[in-house]
Amino acid sequence: MRILVLHQFFLGANDPGGSRFNELTRFWSRRGHDVTVVTGNLHHGTGRVDPRFRRRWVAEERLADGVRVLWCYVPRSYMHGYLGRFFGYVAFMVSSTLATLVYAGPQDVVIASSPPLTIGLNAWFIAAIKRIPFVFEIRDLWPEFAIEMGVLRNPILIKLAYALERFIYRRANRINVLTPAFRRHLTAKKGIEEGRIIHIPNGADLSLFRPGPKDNWVREKHGWGGRFVAIYVGAHSKANYLWQLFDAAEALREHPDILLALVGDGNERRQLAAEAARRRLPNLQMIGAQPKKIIGDFINAADVGVAVLKKVDGFKTVYPNKIFDYMSCARPVLTCIDGEARRIVEEAGAGLFAEPEDPRAFRDAILKLQADPDAAARAGSSGYEYVKKNFSREALATRYAEELEGLCGIRRLAAAEAKT
């Protein structure tokens, strides 16, 4: 099967960030499928462009696992405000569509991973031209999230966004949702038939994230010593609202043996670093983005993994991938995200919930984990067993491929019947 993936935020070999499709495509390629990824050449978190791809509209690369990647132009304006981001999405629509039509060759199925919502328009057009089925994957509910976050306010643009959403949903052969809450939202509020929805969630790459010793090189290099370390690994963006961790550090100021470590990058990191310098918090450390291959060492060096998002209703529907990464390293999870994220942590017995943007609740949860290391260790072990059983990325990739194979088989059968 020839699989075409449109995903603006696919990662390079050592890029930081969520690597869902890096792992899925690797497994598909190993299974014998021919996989082509069309992505943007600008890293959405750091704003960097690989020197090999600068000043090029399209650059082609063959990864070690056999996946073919077409890196397409995205302007640096993407990193400068909402208008710049919008132009970045539009530029990628144009560059990726042209790259696909000129360089991608014949395909059997196309997957578009959203956000941005606009990528569904690319996929529909390409699927129509190539006469292949189209799968639309929803990682976040747009435009709802954009409206709740205050990114999308203009009533005309909101109407246009909802119109685009309806257009894409009606034309996708299948819609993949990452959480059960997304499925309920589509069936109850959007009128999507249950039979058109599949559910392949986020998961864990157990070959990359695995339990390891706490006293490793990370703890030594960054001077953590014998402190109790709560680690946040991920994007530093408006959606994550890491300002709440600064308030939590303030609430923990009287506990110098506790450290909050923030690992990652994003469009708010500069402002966050300035705030850290202004507050002079001795128990908060900002480390910056790290290559994906060593993130497991950072998580293993910590005592607890932290997941936070801004307190808006839309985020009650998501599974942040960092939760699975923490579980894969057998570290207890402190989630400050209500809804699906809380449910999965509690169902796994993998840690604690604290109300989002409530520094006292965060402080109390951290102190509880610190005070009972045996209970924390049991939570870590429970989370590890749960993720192995239910969220192995390899098993999910196999399920996804089977869904695609079935869809392509249905399409071929319908075409054959039409000829008879």
C-alpha positions in Angstrom: 0.0 0.0 0.0 1.2 3.5 -0.9 0.5 5.9 2.0 0.6 9.6 1.6 0.7 11.7 4.8 0.2 15.4 4.9 1.4 16.7 8.3 2.8 20.2 8.6 4.7 19.4 11.8 6.5 16.1 11.1 9.9 16.1 12.9 13.4 15.9 11.6 15.7 13.2 12.9 16.8 15.1 16.1 14.0 17.6 16.4 12.2 18.1 19.7 8.5 17.7 20.0 5.6 15.2 19.5 6.6 12.5 17.1 3.3 10.6 16.6 3.7 10.3 12.8 7.4 9.8 12.9 6.7 6.6 14.8 3.6 5.5 12.8 5.3 6.0 9.5 8.4 4.1 10.6 6.3 1.1 11.6 4.3 1.2 8.4 7.5 1.3 6.3 8.9 -1.7 8.3 5.7 -3.5 7.5 6.4 -3.1 3.8 4.3 -0.1 2.9 5.6 2.7 0.7 5.2 5.8 2.8 5.6 9.5 1.7 5.3 12.3 4.1 4.7 15.9 3.0 5.6 18.4 5.7 6.8 21.9 6.5 10.5 22.8 6.6 10.1 25.1 9.6 10.0 23.6 13.1 6.8 25.0 14.7 8.3 25.2 18.2 11.7 26.6 17.6 11.2 28.4 14.3 14.4 26.8 12.9 14.9 25.5 9.4 17.4 22.7 8.7 20.2 24.4 6.7 19.8 21.7 4.0 16.3 23.0 3.2 16.8 26.7 3.3 15.9 28.8 0.3 14.3 25.7 -1.3 10.6 25.4 -2.2 10.8 21.6 -1.8 13.5 19.3 -0.6 13.4 15.5 -0.6 14.9 13.2 2.0 14.9 9.4 2.5 15.0 8.5 6.2 16.9 5.6 7.5 13.7 3.6 8.0 12.8 4.0 4.3 10.2 6.8 4.7 10.3 9.4 2.0 9.9 13.0 3.2 9.1 16.1 1.1 10.1 19.2 3.1 8.0 22.1 1.8 8.4 25.8 2.2 6.9 27.6 5.3 7.7 31.3 5.7 9.4 32.5 9.0 6.3 34.7 9.4 4.8 31.7 11.0 6.5 32.5 14.2 5.3 36.1 14.4 1.8 36.4 15.7 -1.5 35.0 14.6 -1.5 36.7 11.2 2.0 35.4 10.5 0.8 31.9 11.5 -2.1 32.2 9.1 0.2 33.1 6.2 2.4 30.2 7.2 -0.6 27.8 6.9 -1.6 29.3 3.5 2.0 29.1 2.2 2.2 25.4 3.3 -1.1 24.7 1.5 0.4 26.0 -1.7 3.9 24.5 -1.4 2.7 21.1 -0.1 0.0 20.7 -2.8 2.4 21.5 -5.6 5.1 19.2 -4.1 2.6 16.4 -3.9 1.3 16.7 -7.4 4.8 17.1 -8.9 6.9 14.7 -6.8 4.8 12.3 -4.7 3.8 10.0 -7.5 0.9 7.5 -7.4 -0.7 6.8 -4.0 -3.4 4.6 -2.6 -4.6 6.7 0.3 -3.9 10.1 1.8 -4.0 11.1 5.5 -4.2 14.7 6.6 -3.4 15.4 10.2 -5.0 18.5 11.7 -4.3 21.1 13.0 -4.1 23.2 11.0 -7.7 22.7 9.7 -6.7 24.0 6.3 -4.6 20.9 5.7 -7.9 19.0 5.1 -8.4 21.2 2.0 -5.1 20.1 0.6 -5.9 16.4 1.2 -9.4 16.6 -0.3 -8.0 18.3 -3.5 -5.2 15.8 -3.8 -7.5 12.8 -3.2 -9.8 14.1 -5.9 -7.1 14.5 -8.4 -5.5 11.1 -7.7 -8.9 9.4 -7.2 -7.9 7.9 -3.8 -9.6 7.8 -0.4 -9.0 10.5 2.1 -8.6 10.2 5.9 -8.8 13.3 8.0 -7.1 13.0 11.4 -8.2 15.3 14.3 -5.4 15.9 16.9 -7.2 19.0 18.2 -10.8 20.2 17.7 -10.5 23.2 15.4 -12.0 25.8 15.2 -13.3 25.3 18.7 -9.9 25.4 20.3 -8.9 28.5 18.4 -12.1 30.3 19.5 -11.7 29.2 23.2 -8.0 30.3 23.2 -8.9 33.7 21.8 -6.9 33.1 18.6 -10.0 33.3 16.4 -12.4 36.2 17.3 -13.6 37.8 14.1 -17.2 36.5 13.5 -16.8 36.3 9.8 -13.6 34.3 10.1 -15.3 32.0 12.6 -18.2 31.4 10.2 -15.6 30.6 7.4 -13.7 28.2 9.7 -16.9 26.3 10.6 -17.8 26.2 6.9 -14.4 24.8 6.1 -14.8 22.2 8.8 -18.1 21.1 7.5 -16.7 20.9 4.0 -13.8 18.6 5.1 -15.9 16.4 7.4 -18.4 15.7 4.6 -15.7 14.8 2.1 -13.4 12.6 4.2 -13.9 8.9 3.7 -12.8 8.3 7.3 -12.2 10.6 10.2 -9.6 9.4 12.8 -10.1 10.8 16.3 -7.4 10.7 19.0 -9.8 10.4 22.0 -13.3 9.1 22.7 -14.4 12.6 23.6 -13.6 13.7 20.0 -15.9 10.8 18.7 -18.7 11.9 21.0 -18.3 15.5 19.8 -18.4 14.6 16.1 -21.5 12.3 16.4 -23.5 14.5 18.8 -22.6 18.0 17.6 -21.5 17.6 14.0 -23.8 14.8 12.9 -21.0 12.5 11.6 -22.0 8.9 11.1 -20.4 6.5 13.6 -19.3 4.2 10.8 -17.0 6.9 9.3 -15.1 7.5 12.5 -12.1 5.5 13.6 -10.1 5.9 16.9 -6.4 5.5 16.8 -5.2 7.5 19.8 -1.8 8.8 20.8 0.5 6.3 22.4 4.0 5.5 23.5 7.1 4.5 21.6 8.3 1.8 24.0 11.6 1.5 22.1 12.4 5.1 22.8 10.8 5.6 26.2 11.5 2.9 28.8 12.2 2.8 32.6 15.8 3.7 33.6 17.9 4.8 36.6 17.1 8.1 38.3 20.7 8.8 39.1 21.8 9.3 35.5 23.9 11.8 33.5 21.0 14.3 33.3 20.7 14.6 37.1 24.4 15.2 37.4 24.7 17.6 34.5 21.9 19.8 35.6 22.8 19.8 39.3 19.6 18.2 40.6 21.5 16.3 43.3 19.1 14.7 45.8 16.2 17.1 45.1 12.7 15.9 44.3 12.2 16.8 40.6 8.9 17.4 38.9 9.6 17.6 35.1 7.5 19.2 32.4 8.6 18.1 28.9 6.9 19.7 25.9 5.9 22.9 24.1 6.1 26.3 25.7 3.1 27.8 24.0 -0.1 29.7 24.8 -2.0 26.5 24.9 0.3 24.9 27.5 0.0 28.0 29.8 3.2 27.3 31.7 2.8 30.5 33.7 0.9 28.3 36.1 4.1 26.4 36.9 5.7 29.7 37.9 2.9 30.2 40.4 3.3 26.6 41.6 7.1 27.2 42.1 6.2 30.3 44.1 3.8 28.2 46.3 6.7 25.7 46.8 9.3 28.3 47.6 9.5 27.1 51.2 10.5 23.6 50.0 14.0 24.1 48.5 14.4 20.3 48.2 11.8 20.4 45.4 12.6 21.5 41.8 10.4 22.1 38.8 12.3 21.5 35.6 10.9 22.7 32.3 12.3 21.1 29.1 11.2 22.3 25.7 10.8 25.3 23.5 8.0 27.3 21.9 6.7 30.7 20.9 6.3 31.8 24.6 9.7 30.6 25.9 11.4 34.0 25.7 8.6 35.6 27.8 8.7 32.7 30.2 12.5 33.0 30.6 12.1 36.7 31.3 9.6 36.0 34.0 11.8 33.4 35.5 14.6 35.9 35.7 12.2 38.6 37.2 10.8 36.3 39.9 14.2 34.7 40.8 12.6 31.4 41.7 15.3 29.1 43.1 13.2 26.0 42.5 12.4 26.4 38.8 14.8 25.5 36.0 14.4 26.1 32.3 16.5 23.8 30.2 15.4 24.2 26.6 14.6 21.8 23.8 16.4 18.5 23.7 16.7 15.8 20.9 13.9 13.3 21.1 16.3 10.4 21.5 17.5 11.6 25.0 14.2 12.9 26.4 13.7 9.5 28.1 16.9 10.2 30.1 15.4 13.4 31.3 12.1 11.8 32.4 13.9 8.9 34.1 16.1 11.4 36.0 12.9 13.0 37.5 10.6 11.9 40.2 7.3 12.8 38.6 6.1 13.9 35.2 3.9 17.0 34.9 1.2 17.6 32.2 -0.5 21.0 32.1 -2.7 23.0 29.6 -4.7 26.2 29.8 -7.9 25.8 31.7 -10.4 25.8 28.8 -13.2 23.3 28.2 -11.8 22.2 24.9 -8.7 20.7 26.5 -10.9 18.3 28.5 -11.1 16.2 25.3 -7.4 15.6 24.7 -4.8 12.9 25.5 -1.4 14.8 25.7 1.3 12.5 24.4 3.6 13.5 27.2 1.4 11.5 29.6 2.2 8.3 27.8 5.9 9.2 27.7 6.0 9.6 31.5 4.1 6.3 31.9 6.5 4.5 29.6 9.4 5.6 31.9 7.5 4.3 34.9 7.2 7.8 36.4 4.1 8.9 38.3 2.1 11.6 36.5 0.7 14.8 37.9 -1.9 16.0 35.4 -3.4 19.5 35.6 -5.8 18.7 32.8 -9.3 17.7 33.5 -11.4 15.4 31.4 -9.9 12.7 29.2 -6.3 13.2 30.5 -7.4 12.9 34.1 -9.6 9.9 33.3 -6.7 8.0 31.7 -4.3 8.7 34.6 -6.8 7.7 37.2 -7.9 4.6 35.3 -4.3 3.5 35.0 -3.6 4.3 38.7 -0.7 6.3 37.3 -0.7 9.4 39.5 -2.7 12.4 40.7 -4.9 15.2 39.4 -4.6 18.8 40.4 -7.0 21.5 39.4 -5.5 23.5 36.4 -4.1 26.9 37.2 -4.4 26.3 41.0 -0.9 26.6 42.5 -2.0 25.3 45.9 -3.5 22.2 44.5 -0.3 21.6 42.5 1.8 22.2 45.6 -0.3 19.8 47.7 -0.1 17.0 45.0 3.7 17.4 44.7 4.1 17.2 48.5 1.9 14.1 48.7 4.0 12.3 46.1 7.2 13.4 47.8 6.0 12.2 51.2 5.1 8.7 50.0 7.8 7.4 47.6 6.4 3.9 47.8 3.0 5.0 46.5 4.7 7.1 43.9 6.7 4.1 42.7 3.5 2.0 42.6 1.8 4.6 40.5 4.8 4.7 38.1 4.8 0.9 37.7 1.0 0.8 37.3 1.2 3.4 34.5 3.9 1.5 32.8 1.9 -1.7 32.7 -1.2 0.1 31.5 0.6 1.8 28.6 2.3 -1.4 27.5 -1.1 -3.1 27.4 -3.2 -0.4 25.8 -1.1 2.3 24.1 1.9 0.7 22.4 2.6 2.8 19.4 3.6 -0.3 17.3 0.2 -1.9 18.1 -1.6 1.3 17.2 0.3 1.6 13.9 -0.8 -1.9 13.0 -4.4 -1.1 13.7 -4.1 2.1 11.7 -2.6 0.3 8.7 -5.4 -2.3 8.9 -8.0 0.5 8.8 -6.2 2.0 5.7 -6.0 -1.4 4.0 -9.7 -2.0 4.6 -10.5 1.4 3.2 -8.4 0.9 0.1 -9.9 -2.6 -0.3 -13.4 -1.1 -0.2 -12.4 1.5 -2.8 -11.0 -1.1 -5.2 -14.1 -3.3 -4.8 -16.4 -0.3 -5.5 -14.3 0.6 -8.6 -14.4 -3.0 -9.9 -18.1 -3.3 -9.4 -18.6 0.0 -11.3 -16.8 -1.5 -14.3 -19.0 -4.6 -14.4 
